Amino acid sequence: MAGANRQAADRRKLGLLIANSDYSRPENKLGDTVKIVEQLGNVLRAIDFDVTIKCNLTKQEMVMTINEFMRKIRDGDIV
């Protein structure tokens, strides 16, 4: 069992958090989304995640960010 714990400890931990709150229509705006995502990022960092946070992206930027993040992922990573 110690070997299994050691293997888990050696795995990379990666996280991608995207917060969009700055929508053009007032009824779609979300209040504290960016703040909440930053807090969640801090929690994940506290348990050794390498966290990428992006805020208020366009659809194209979001797709590019997700694709870029996916290219970083390797077998065995915790995502």
C-alpha positions as a LaTeX table, in Angstrom:
\begin{tabular}{lrrr}
\hline
Residue & $x$ (\AA) & $y$ (\AA) & $z$ (\AA) \\
\hline
Met1 & 0.00 & 0.00 & 0.00 \\
Ala2 & 2.90 & 2.40 & 0.66 \\
Gly3 & 3.92 & 2.08 & $-3.00$ \\
Ala4 & 0.44 & 3.12 & $-4.14$ \\
Asn5 & 0.55 & 6.19 & $-1.86$ \\
Arg6 & 3.97 & 7.13 & $-3.18$ \\
Gln7 & 2.75 & 6.88 & $-6.79$ \\
Ala8 & $-0.22$ & 9.14 & $-6.03$ \\
Ala9 & 2.09 & 11.67 & $-4.38$ \\
Asp10 & 4.28 & 11.81 & $-7.49$ \\
Arg11 & 1.39 & 12.55 & $-9.88$ \\
Arg12 & 0.94 & 16.08 & $-11.16$ \\
Lys13 & $-2.20$ & 17.90 & $-10.08$ \\
Leu14 & $-3.55$ & 20.36 & $-12.64$ \\
Gly15 & $-6.61$ & 22.57 & $-12.49$ \\
Leu16 & $-8.24$ & 24.98 & $-14.89$ \\
Leu17 & $-10.78$ & 27.45 & $-13.54$ \\
Ile18 & $-12.66$ & 29.84 & $-15.81$ \\
Ala19 & $-14.81$ & 32.62 & $-14.37$ \\
Asn20 & $-17.04$ & 34.58 & $-16.69$ \\
Ser21 & $-19.17$ & 37.26 & $-15.12$ \\
Asp22 & $-18.87$ & 40.30 & $-17.37$ \\
Tyr23 & $-21.71$ & 39.54 & $-19.75$ \\
Ser24 & $-23.15$ & 42.32 & $-21.91$ \\
Arg25 & $-26.76$ & 41.81 & $-20.82$ \\
Pro26 & $-27.35$ & 43.01 & $-17.25$ \\
Glu27 & $-29.56$ & 40.03 & $-16.38$ \\
Asn28 & $-26.69$ & 37.66 & $-17.25$ \\
Lys29 & $-24.04$ & 39.34 & $-15.10$ \\
Leu30 & $-22.80$ & 37.22 & $-12.23$ \\
Gly31 & $-21.70$ & 39.02 & $-9.08$ \\
Asp32 & $-18.78$ & 37.37 & $-7.32$ \\
Thr33 & $-17.78$ & 34.72 & $-9.85$ \\
Val34 & $-14.19$ & 35.94 & $-10.24$ \\
Lys35 & $-13.71$ & 36.24 & $-6.48$ \\
Ile36 & $-15.14$ & 32.76 & $-5.89$ \\
Val37 & $-12.91$ & 31.21 & $-8.56$ \\
Glu38 & $-9.84$ & 32.91 & $-7.04$ \\
Gln39 & $-10.80$ & 31.49 & $-3.63$ \\
Leu40 & $-11.28$ & 28.02 & $-5.12$ \\
Gly41 & $-7.90$ & 28.36 & $-6.82$ \\
Asn42 & $-6.31$ & 29.09 & $-3.43$ \\
Val43 & $-7.92$ & 25.98 & $-1.96$ \\
Leu44 & $-6.62$ & 23.83 & $-4.82$ \\
Arg45 & $-3.14$ & 25.36 & $-4.52$ \\
Ala46 & $-3.18$ & 24.50 & $-0.80$ \\
Ile47 & $-3.46$ & 20.82 & $-1.80$ \\
Asp48 & $-0.65$ & 21.17 & $-4.34$ \\
Phe49 & $-2.58$ & 21.76 & $-7.55$ \\
Asp50 & $-0.99$ & 23.80 & $-10.31$ \\
Val51 & $-3.98$ & 26.04 & $-11.04$ \\
Thr52 & $-4.63$ & 28.16 & $-14.12$ \\
Ile53 & $-7.29$ & 30.84 & $-13.64$ \\
Lys54 & $-8.78$ & 32.79 & $-16.53$ \\
Cys55 & $-11.51$ & 35.41 & $-16.23$ \\
Asn56 & $-14.04$ & 36.97 & $-18.57$ \\
Leu57 & $-12.95$ & 35.20 & $-21.73$ \\
Thr58 & $-14.62$ & 35.37 & $-25.10$ \\
Lys59 & $-15.82$ & 32.09 & $-26.55$ \\
Gln60 & $-12.73$ & 31.94 & $-28.78$ \\
Glu61 & $-10.41$ & 32.64 & $-25.84$ \\
Met62 & $-12.17$ & 29.97 & $-23.80$ \\
Val63 & $-11.75$ & 27.35 & $-26.52$ \\
Met64 & $-8.07$ & 28.29 & $-26.93$ \\
Thr65 & $-7.50$ & 28.16 & $-23.16$ \\
Ile66 & $-9.14$ & 24.75 & $-22.82$ \\
Asn67 & $-7.20$ & 23.33 & $-25.78$ \\
Glu68 & $-3.95$ & 24.72 & $-24.38$ \\
Phe69 & $-4.70$ & 23.21 & $-20.98$ \\
Met70 & $-5.57$ & 19.83 & $-22.52$ \\
Arg71 & $-2.18$ & 19.74 & $-24.28$ \\
Lys72 & $-0.48$ & 19.99 & $-20.87$ \\
Ile73 & $-2.22$ & 16.89 & $-19.52$ \\
Arg74 & $-0.18$ & 13.69 & $-19.37$ \\
Asp75 & $-1.15$ & 10.14 & $-18.46$ \\
Gly76 & $-1.36$ & 9.80 & $-14.70$ \\
Asp77 & $-2.12$ & 13.47 & $-14.03$ \\
Ile78 & $-4.86$ & 14.35 & $-11.60$ \\
Val79 & $-7.01$ & 16.94 & $-13.38$ \\
\hline
\end{tabular}
